[in-house]
């Protein structure tokens, strides 16, 4: 008998199990690299039978797709409220900061990007849609800065700048892994990445806005 | 009997065979991706027996290492002669242009960088040495621009700028492959990459130097 009043205990349990599987997969993917983790290992870390996991997710790619959706939703913040005036610079700074933090939390996607997107067409489409959205947001925030006279940049320069912000933020962790003596990256690499991304924007800012961003940026180096 | 006067025919033939193997490997690696090419395919493309190829190179990694050395030598141009004055901007432009052109000619290294460097420690060391050298060169060229008052940038800004030049040039082809509908990149992507790299430098330039670089950059879009 369908129950429309009380919450369905089974549905809640199913939802919680799915969330546990996603959280543990994310943790293991980030720690060991997605190619080195099997669904069996995820099940075992959760003391769950492989069959139970399989009931919720048919394969690893499905887990990866769900994690990607959560990641995309998290940084899909609408900057439509971008204020002109002094707040515009803080808006841009905050957006870039949140974007890099989300990349860090889902870093397994970035550390293995080429392979992941080569084998999963749907993920590739989603990833490109997300890059388009981010590029648009960065450009819109820069335009607000130009309107409030905190930035001096032509529309063409803003387009190139937004693209470079995306290239540097997308590949920064790979660059650091390449440069490091360690094979993997640390939270400190995230701070350096933020510093490098802010350095892309800074030379286009004028006066107090530039001094302000430079102060905020320097904090990342500490 | 050792012959110290006439050139040794055998040594010349050996050298030429090695060069043919390297040139054909480079061509196939760039066209199909290094992981998809076997030494047997290289030998067959050259109508050479696998044993003959093996006599010159023990395995594919050895071929890759030799190609990397040729690549490194090509862009290891010493900018020690960097002139102050108006020539400084053209020096930087030329250096970045040659750097990107060399990356294009050896693009298989970049399209598969993580895997190549993860499996070959020696290559990884070499690659990092090369990034250090390039970062130093870009910074030195920027310092010459500052001295000739064509650029306004603090030492800290120059360091961050040089690092961003390296990140964007290293990963540009991967970014384009990711963005493209095609799986692979075209010469047009090289021009766009040059444009994006010049856009990193441009906001630090002042007056005529900036206008000049912007003119040179726009040519890449055509």
Interface residues (C-beta under 8 A of the other chain):
Chain A: X111 X112 X113 X114 X117 X118 X124 X127 X128 X131 X153 X157 X160 X161 X163 X164 X166 X167 X168 X170 X171 X172 X174 X175 X177 X178 X179 X183 X195 X196 X199 X200 X202 X203 X204
Chain B: X111 X112 X113 X114 X117 X118 X124 X127 X128 X131 X153 X157 X160 X161 X163 X164 X166 X167 X168 X170 X171 X172 X174 X175 X177 X178 X179 X183 X195 X196 X199 X200 X202 X203 X204
